[in-house]
Amino acid sequence: MKGLLVASMTLALAGCSGAEMAPRNTPEAQPQVVATAATVAELDQQIRSMVGMAYAEDFAQCRLAEVGHRPCGGPQYFIAYSTASVDEKALLSLIDEHRQLQQDYQQKHGVVGTCEVLQRPSLAYVDGRCVAQHHLVR
């Protein structure tokens, strides 16, 4: 019993001392990292919500936007939107803010990627909606 108590205390103390010796981010930097990643994700969600179902009256109201930034360059993805159902200036401003914040985050934290190039989808008007149609590469 006494041996079990000594072993438990030794493990507990070792855990505490290990936390002191382990490299860690400064308290100021860590919340900022989380906030930046969370802000990028929040802006992405705002973009998707703003675009919604991209309803339009005809193809002339359809547009295709490049969203985000991949570590090796180029957009993270493409999204179709409708000028009839969204404030285009506000959307493009939000997309630009998202791209810049994501690019800054990637540079600051040394984020790397697979450096693949996304094929630009075609824009289509399907059942009253603007749609990005991705093509299969053979």
Buried (B, 14 or more C-beta within 10 A) or exposed (E): EEEEEEEEEEEEEEEEEEEEEEEEEEEEEEEEEEEBBEBBEEBBEBBEEBBEEBBBEEEEBBBBBBBBBBBEEBBBBBBBBBBBBBEBEEBBEBBEBBBEBBBEBBEEEEEEEEEEEEEBBEBBBEEEBBBBEEEEEE
